[in-house]
Amino acid sequence: AGGGGAEASTAPPGASGPRRSSAGARWVVWLSVDPRKGELLCYPGAVAQLLEAANTAGRESVDLGEDFHGATVQLKPRLQQLTARGQRDVLRRELEKPLGPAIAYLKQGGSGAWRAAAGEEEVGAKEVSLIVKPGDAVSLHMSL
């Protein structure tokens, strides 16, 4: 399959896969799935740093506050963003380079909303990749 070396993951939607081998990963990016367009959107670098720190600390959620759409990102048991207007899947991807690309498999559900797929083997899943904007990826060395 395509994807520049990405591997399918058997992890549940929102988990860290698919990704390149973590042995070469030096960066992490946090993404949300646009449920209407089936596109990946990067969280800004400052928000990604908050999410990565909370994830590393084992927190269950992060309140991003009114400055970020009043959103709360749930880290456990499943990665998702919750707002007064609804929810969307959230993904964490480890990258070898700060600009990616970040790769995910998405699937359109029966209601028409796009969600993270378990992997490329899931029926109806499509591979989506995104070049990460400078500053949106967090150095794994900084988050240690």
N, C-alpha and C positions, 0 to 999 in steps of 0.2 A: 504494500500500500504506500501511497505518497506520504508526505509529511516530514521529509528531511530527517529521517531517523527516529521520528516519534514512534512510540510503541503504544499499542492499545492497552488499556488497563481494565482489570476486572473489578476495580474499586467502584463504589457507588458514585452517582453523579455528584460533582462538587469536590471529590477527593483530589489528590494531587496528580493523578494520571489523566490522560497520557502525557508523558514527558520524556525528555532525554534522560539518560542515566544520571542519577544525582551525583555520581563521582566527578563529573565534569561541570556540574552546575555551580555557578557563582552568583547568580542573580535570581530573584523571584519577582513575579508580577502577579497582581490580583486583578481579576477580571469579573465583569458581570455579563450576563447574557441578556441582550435586548429581546424581551418576549414577543415584541411585535415584528421586528425585522430579522431576527435570527442572526444578529451580529454580535461580536465581542466588543466590549468597551472596557478600557483600562481605568482602574482607579488612579487618581493622581498620586504622585510619589509620597506626599505627606500622609495621605490616607492609607496607602499601601504599607508604609512604615508602622502605622498604628495597628493595622490588621496583622501584620507579620509578628509584631511584638506580642499582641494578645494571643495569637495562635501558638507561639513559642511558649508562652506562660500557661497555656492550657485553659484559657478563659472560654466561656461558653458563647459570649456575644460581645459586640462593641457597638456602643451608641455613638453614631457619627454626628448627631446633633443637627440643629436647624441649618447650619452652614452647609450641610450636605443632604439636602432634601428631607431632613428629619428621619433619615434612614438608620436602621439598626442592622448590622451584619451578624447573623447567627453563625457561629463557628461549629457548634455541636448541637445535635448529632449530625446535621447536614448543613453544608454551606449554602446560605441564601440571604438575600437582602430583603428586609421588610420595611415597608412604608405605609402610610395611611392609604395610599392608592393601590397597594398590592404587593406582590413579591416577585423576585427573579432569582435565578440560580447565580451563584458566585463560584468562581474557580480560582485555584492557586496553581500557578505554573512555575516550575524551576527552569531557568534558562542558562545556556552556556555563555551567551552574549547579552548585554543590557538591552539591545534593540530586538532581541528575539530571533526569529518570529515565535510568538505564542500560538500554540495549536490546540484546538479542542474539537470534539465531535458534538454536534447539536442535532436535536430532533424536534420536529413540529408535532405537538400533541393533538388529540382529538378536538380540543377547543380552539386550535389554531395557534396557541402560544408556543414559542420556542423554549426549550429547556436543554440542559446538559444531557448528553447521551452517555451511557455507560462505556461506550467505546465504538470503534468502527464496525464491530460485528453486529451492533444493534440495528435491527431492521429500520430503515428510513433515516439513519444517521448520516449527516454530511460533515465533512472536514472543513473547518473554518480556521484560517490563520490570520494573524494580525502582526504588523510591524509595530513594535512598542515605541512610543514617543520618548525622546530623551528626558530623563528625570523620573519616569514612571516606574522603572524597575528599582528594586531595593537590593543592595549588595548583601549577600548572605553573611559576609564577613562582618558587616556593620551590625547585623541583628544578633550576633552571638554574644 
